[in-house]
């Protein structure tokens, strides 16, 4: 097949701030058909061990010099931060309806990169705003921090870990080092194992304990082990190629410890045809392991104890506990401590269940899409870098314009689980109160993320974003629908109708409607205050050529990296999550007391150590349930739980 070379980024203006958009920034790559994986770049000569050690030592010295602030030195004390605060007064004197008439400004804010169309024209920014944001990025050492991440430095300082989810989608011939070791061969060892196993299951070579093929997969995991894979699965299930690859197969997820979720996950499944994937790095996650034991009981009660070895596999690094659970360690798929849970969808966490459903070859295209954006993020200059531009404009909205929420609005039903996934990635990453040195921040970080697919959201919360508080919006559209419908006699096709709303909503937020316009429409005076739209509400728009495995990978990586950009500039650790720990500790205490109350058939007492409110609430809960005395208990399966009220 003939290929054409293209520059990775095309700008609608040849120079921005005097800086040309040069195709020489990164190596040019071969264009491939939309939805396909690009050819891997040619590998550079491998450095010697001595050279790697020298480079690593120098990099650590530079990183320490450029990222360590003096005690109390905060990003908000940088000159560029102060300049941006002063610049807010200038922006408050502008309105988007006027800014959008500036064609030169609009041209400079429209980017076409890696087949993706990004429109930042409806952000409340001018050329000066961008210059100041780029200067803030420089003063915050954004480029140095990006390089530190890609170089495998331990930028997750509170846990002393590298942050290398980018390695999980690296091409086989790339070189990515952690502590002097190239980790890409380890990544591909796991990926090759996933391919071999998923191929066996899908072609009927791996059978259940009764000799039946395993057509159904239940993936048990929570948090990043659930939300990321669910997003990708939902995005692909109606894509034509993915539909062909998954014919007569099903994939379900079990995350919540609520027995209702167990009942729904197993409803209608034949255990003889069901394979269970248990995802837990340590194999100790409380909710996941309780669900795993529950599903194991469901399997063994029907198929016998030998069924575990044929019907359950694990994604974990704790082979000892995997074996004790009854799963053959040979059927455990590993990952690494430099892959955070919320960034793990490209590892075995997502790749194993998704490859079982769609086949490894299709999922490799997903990895290639993510890798494409990794390279774009690493190499492109700020003014042409989609994740950097998204991160900087979001930071501008949060830290300077005072907008603490963000709406993610995909005009594509296949992307309905994008917002829930990004909720975790963003809010768990950037919801911090101290900087990376432990200094209390005098400003708020992070955003409250929410969203729904259009046009459903329009009939839900758009009232607030049009006439209530200002919520910056991110509209995501698709040029070619996964499922096209056109009815004879209709003015437009179904997808065109959807996209008409996509285009209109962004302009409605930007322009609004003035009292003068309403009067010209003969709106009665008493209704005018109710029907005024102030406009000047920021948004940005992304258009993907299609919603395929490749472009879903691109979209995932864009959001992952834009979140990192914000964290790098706020100088926080976007890769730990200590905020989730306290509730777990307290739940453990409640669990112990709950067991005592159940075992001894007693109420919670003041000496159990809870406050009055919690004591009374737990007792109210216990009074309203059938008492289960644990020592005399017996296995109760999900549907029985629903009917029996336990």
N, C-alpha and C positions, 0 to 999 in steps of 0.2 A: 504494500500500500504506500502511495506517495504521501510524504508528510511535508508540511510547511513550517518554517521557523517563524516564531513570533516573539516579540518582546513581552515580558510578563505583565507589564502595566502600560496602559494607554491613558494619557491625561487629555482632557479637553482644552488644555492650555499648554503651550510649549514650555513656558517658564512660570514658576510659582515662587514668589519672593526672590526672584533672580536665580533660582536654582532650576536647571533643566530636568525634565523627567527623562532620564537616560536609560535606554535598554541595556547599557553595559554594567548596570549595578549588579546583576546576577547572571550566571550562564544562561544562555537561551536554551529552551527546551523544545522538543518536537510537539507540534500540535497534534492532538488526538481527537477522535470523535467525542462529542459530548457524552458524558457518562462513562467514559473509558479511562483506564489508568494510563498515565504517561510512562514513557520509557525511563528507566532509572538513569540518573546522571553517571557519567564515567568517574570511577573512583580515582582519587589522588593517590600517589605513592604513599605507602604506609610508613610513618615515622618510626625510628628506632625507639626502643624502650628508654634509652638515655635522653633522647630528644623529648619524648613525652613527659618525662619527669621534670626536665628543665622548664618546659612550657607550663606544666601544672603549677610548679613553684612560683614562677613569675606571675601567672594569672591570679594565684591566691594573694600574692603581695599587692598587685594592682587592685584586686577586688577589695582587700582590706583597707587600702588607702582611699579608695573612691567611694566606699559605701558606709564607712563607719563615721557616724556623726558624733560630735562632742555631746556629752550629757546635756540634754535639754535643747540641742539644736534640731529643729524640726523643719519639715518642708515648708511650713507656713511662714518661716523666717527668711526664706530665699527671696532675693530681689524680684525674680520673675513672679512669684506668688503675690507679692505686694503690688506689683505692677498690674497684675490681673484684677486684683481687688479694686484698684483705682479705675481700671478700664470698664468695670461694670457700669459706672455712671454714664459712660458713652453709649454702651449698648442699651441702657434703659431709655435712651432718647430715640432709639430706632424701632421700627416695626417690620415684621417679616413681609408685609404686603409691599413695602418699599424696597427692602433688600432683594426681593425676588424679581424686581424690575431691573436690577443691575446684572446685565448679561455677562459681563466679564467676570464678576464675582461668581455667578452660577457656573460658568464654564470651569472655573478653577476648583469648584467643590463637587464636580461630578467625576467619578473615577470608574474606569473599566479595567479591572485587574483579574487575571486568571479566569476569564469568562464570566465574572460576576460584575454586575452594575451596581455601584454605590453612589447614592445621591445625598449629599450633606447640605444642600442648599437651604433646607428649612430648619437648620440649626441657627440659633441666634448668635452667629459669629460673623465677623468681618475679616478682611485680610490681616488686620492688626491683631485681632483675637488669635488667629492661627499663629502668627509670628510669636506672640507672647507664650502660647501654649508650647510651641516648639522650643522656645528658650527655656521654659520650665522643664521640659523633658531633658534638655541638655544639662541644666543645673542639677537635676535629680539623677543624672547618670543613667538615663533609661537605656541607652544603647549598651553600656557596660553591664547592666543587670540582665538584659536579654542575652548577651553573650555569655555571662556567667551561668545562666540557666542551661544554654545549649552546650556549654563546656563541662557540664556535670559537676559544677561546684556545689557545695552544700549550702544553698541559699535558704533552705528551710532550717534556720539556725536553732530554733527551739527544740527540734527533734534531730538535729545534726544529720540532715539527709539532703541528697541531691533531689532535684525536681525534673524528672526526665520522661514524662508521659510522651514526649515527642519521639523517644526511642522506640516506643511500642508500635509506631507506624513507619519506622525508617525502612528505606530500601535495603535489600540484603547486602549490597556492597558499600553502604555508608559506614562511616566510622564515628562512633559516639563513645566517649570515655567517661568512666566514673572511677575515681581513685586510681587512675592509670590503667584501667582495664576496659577494653572495647566490649560494650554490652550488647551490641547488635547481634553477634552470633548466638548469645543466650536467648535473645528475643525470638530469633528465627528458629531456634531449636524447639521452643514452645509452639510457635506458629505451625511448623511442620508437623508437630505431634497433633495439633488441633485438626489440621487438614487430613491426616491419616485416619484419625478416629472418626471425624465427622463423615468422611467418605465411606467408611465401613458401616456406620449406622445408616446412612442414607441409601446405600446400595444393597442393604439387607445382609451384609456379611456378618455384622454384629447383631445378634438376635437376643430377645428376652429369654428368661429362664424356661418358658414353655415353648420356645421355638418360634414365636411370632416376631415380626419386625417391629421396631420401636418407632412409631409414627408421631408420637406426642412427646413434647419436652416441657417439663416444668422447671423453671430456674428459680431457685430459692436464694434470695439475698435482699439486702436493704440498703437504703441510701444510694451511694454511687454504684453499688452492685446491682441496683434495680432501675433507677431513674434513667441512666444513660442508655443501657441496653433497651429499655422500653421505648425511649424516644426513637432510637434507630429502627427498631422493629415496626413501630407505628408508621414511621416515615416510608418504609419499604413495602409494607404488606399489600398495597394496591398498585405498586409500580409494575408494569407489564412483565419485565424480565424477572423480577423477584417473584411475581405470582407464578410464573412457569416453574421457577426453581423450587418453589415451596408447595407445589400441588400435592394434595392429600397429606400434608403435614400440618401440625399445629404447635405453637409456642405460647406458653403461658408463664406469668410471673407470680411469685408468692413472696410478698415483702412484709406485710403487716402481721404482727403476732396475734391480732384479732382473729378468733376462729372463723369469723365470717369470711375472711380472705382465704383461709384454707378451704372452706367449703366451696367457694366460688372457683378457686384454682383447680380443684379436683372434680368438680361437678361434670358428670358425663364421661369422664375418662375411664378407659379400661386399663387397669394396672398391668395387664399382660403386654400392652403396647405403649407403655409410658416409661420414659427415661427421665431421671431427676438429676439436675445439676445443682450442687450445693456450693454457694460462693461465700467464702469467709477466709480471709488471709490467715488469721490465727486459728480458725475453727473453734472460736470461743464466743463469737458475737451472740449475745443472749437470745435476741429475737430469732435470728437465723437458725441457730442450733435447736431451739424449741420447735420451730416449724419443720426442721429437717427430721427431728425425732418423730414428730407427728406423722409426716409423710412416710417415713420408714415403717412405722407401725401399720399404716394403711397398706403398704406393699406386702409386708411380711404376714399380716393376718390373712391375706388372700393368696399369696404365692409361696409362703414359707420363708424361713430365714436365709436360705441360699439366694434369694432374689436380689438382695442388696448388691452383691458383687456384679450382677448383670444389669441392674436397673438404676444404680446410683453412681455418679462420678463427682469429683470435687474440683473446685478451683481454690487452691490453698497452698501455703508453704509449710504447714505443720503436718508433715507426713505421719508423725507418731499418732496424733489425734485422729487423723483421717483413717488410719489402720484400725485404731480402737473402735471407731464408729462402725466399721464393717466394710468400708470401701477399700478396694485394692489400691495401694499407693501408686501402682503403675497407671491407674486411671485418675491420678491427680495432676492438674495442670497448674504450674506455678506462675507467680509474678513477683515483684520486687518491692522493697521498701521505698524506692524512689518513684513509685507510682502511687499517687494519692487516690483514695477511693473515688472521689468525684471526678477524677481525671482518668479513670481506668477502663472506659468503655472500649478502647482500642487494644487492651490487653486481653488475656484469656477470660477475664470477667465478662466482657461483651462478645468477644470473638467466638468463644466456644458455643454458647447457646444460639447465637446468630448464624454461625456456620452450620450447625445442625439443622437449622430451619431453611437457610437459603443457599447453602453450599459455600465452601471456602473461597472459590474463585470469585464469586460476586462480592463477598466481604473483603477480599483483597483490594477491590476497586474502592471500597469505602476507606480503607487504610491509605490508599494512594491519594485520595482527595484531601484527607487530613494532612498528609505529608506535603502536598503541594502548597498548602497555606503555611505550614511550618517554615518552608523555605522562603516563601514570600515574606513572612513576618521577620525572619532572621535577616534578610538581605536588602529589602526595599527601604529607601529613605522615608523619613517620617511622612512627607507630604503625599506619598503615593502608597502608603502602607495601610490597608484596610483596618486591621486590628488596632493599629496605633491611632488612626483617625477616630475610630469608634470609641476607643478608650479615652482619648483626650477630650472629645466633645462631651462624653458622659461625665468626666471629671469636672469639666466646666459647668455643666448643668447642676451637679451635686454641690460642689465646694464653693462656687461663686454665684450662681443664680439661685441656689437654695432649694432645688427640686430633689427631694429625697426618694422618689419612686421612679420606676421605669416600666412602661407597658411594652411587652413583646407580642406583636400582632401579626402572625403569619396568615396571609390570605391563601391558605392551602391546608385543607383538613388533614393531610398526611403529616403535617408538622404540629399537630395538636399537642404533642407531649414535649415540644421544645421548651416552652415556658416553664413547666414544672422542673425539667432538668436544669435549666439555667438558674432557676430559683436556688437550687442547692449549690451549683458551682459558684455563683456570684455571692450569695449571702453567706455561705459558709467560708468562702475565701476572704472576702473583704469586710465582713461585719466585725471589725476589730476596734478596740478602744485605746490601744497603745501602739507605738511604732515598733520597729523591729528591735530597738534597743530597750524596750520596756518603758519608754517615756509616755505618760498620759497625753493623749492628743487633745488639743483645744478646739478641734473641729470634728464633725461626724464623717465617717467613711461608709462606703457601701451604699447600696440602694435596695429598696423594697421592690422586688421583681414580681410581676404578675402578667397574665395575658390569656387570651383565648383566640382561636382562629376567627378571622373575619368570614362571614358577616355576623356570626353568633355574638361576638363581643359588642357589636353596634347596638344590639338589642339588650345589652346587659349593663355595661359600665361606661359606655361612651358619653352618656349624659354628663357624668362627672368630668371627664377629660375635656369636654367642649365648653362647659359653663361653670364647672366647679374649680377645684384646685388644679394647678398646672402639673401635668404628668408627661414628661417627654416620652415620645412613642417611637418604636422601631417597627416599621412596616416591612414585611417580607413577602414578595410576590414571586410567582413562577410564570415563565413565558409559555411553556408547553405543559399542559395539564397531564397528569398520569392517566386520567380517564376523561375523554372528551365526549360531550353530549351536545348535539344541536338539533332542535326541533323545528320542523318545517313551519314557517309562518311567524316564528319568533324574531324579534328585532336583532338579537345577538345570541350567541351560544351561552350555555350555562357558565362556562369558565370566563367568557368575556364579561358577563354580568358581574361575576365575582371581582374581576380586575377593574371594572368601572368604579366599584366601591373603593378598591385599593388606591386608585389615583385620586378619587374625590376626597377621601377622608383626610389625607395629608394636606391638601389645599384648604379644606374647611378649617382645620386647626390653625393653619398659618394666617389665612386672610380674615376669617371671622365674618361678621356682618354688622355694619354700623347702623345707628339710628336713622341716618339719612337714607340709607339704602332701604330700610324697612318702610320709611314714610313714602318713598317712591313706589313701593309695592302696595301702598294703600293699607298698611297695617294700622289698626286703631291705636291711638296714643297710649291708652291704658295697657296695651299688650306689648308695647315697644320694649320696656325694661326687661320683660320676660323673654323676649326673643332676640335680644342683642347677643352676639357672639364676639367677644373681645378679640379673638384671634391671637396672633403673636405667640402661639404655643408650639414649642420646638418638636421636631421629629426628624427622622432620617429614614430613607427607603433603600432596601436591597432587592434586586431582582436576580434570581437564578435562572439559567436557561431551561432547566428541568429539575425535577426532584428525583434523582437517581442515587445509587449507592455512592458514587463519586462526589456529587454535589452535597449530599448530606454530610459526608466526611469533611468537605470544605467548610460548610456552615458550622459544624461542631468546633473545628479548630479556630475559626474566626472568633467565636464567642469565648473559647478558652483563653485565647491570647489577649483579647481586649480587656478581659478581667485582670489578667496579669499586669497589663500596662497601668491600669488604675492603681493596683496595689504597689507596683514598683515606684510610682510617683508619690503616692501617699507615704511611702517608705514603711509599709507594714508587711507582715509575713502572711502572704495570701495562701500559704500551703500547710498551715496547721489548723486545728479546729478545737481548741481547748474549751470553747464555749459549750460543746455538747457533752462534756464529761460530768459536770456536777449533777445533772438530772439522772444520769446512769447510776452514780454512787448512791443517791437518795433512793432510787428505785430498788436497788439491792437491799437497802435496809427495810423498805416496805415489804419486799419479797420474803425476807426472813421472818418478819412479824406476821405476815399473812399466813405463812406455813404453820407457825405456832398456833394462831387462832383457829385455823382449819383443823389441825391435828388434835387440839385439846377442846374443840367445840366451845370456844370462849370469845368474849369481846376484846377489842383493843382497850388497853388500860393506860392511865396516865403514866405509869412507870415504863411503858414501852417507848417513851421519849418523843412522842409527837406533840405538836401544839393542839390546843382545844379544837380548832376548826378541822384539822386533818383527822384527829381521833374520831370526831363525831361523823365525819364524812365516810371514813372507812367502815365504821360500824353500821351506818345506814346502808352501805353497799352490801355488807355481809348479811344483814337482816333480810334483804330483798331477794336473796338467792337460795336455791336448794343447797343445803350444806353438804359439801363433799369432804369426808374424813379421809385425808390423804393415805394413811397407812392401810386402810381397807379399800382404797380406790381401785378402779379397773380402767382399762383403755376405753376411751369414749371417742368416737370418730366425728369428724366435722359436722356431718348432717345431724348426728345425734345431739351434738352440742347445741345446735340451733333449736331442735325440738324439745330438748330437755331443760334448757335454761341454765346449764352449768357455767 
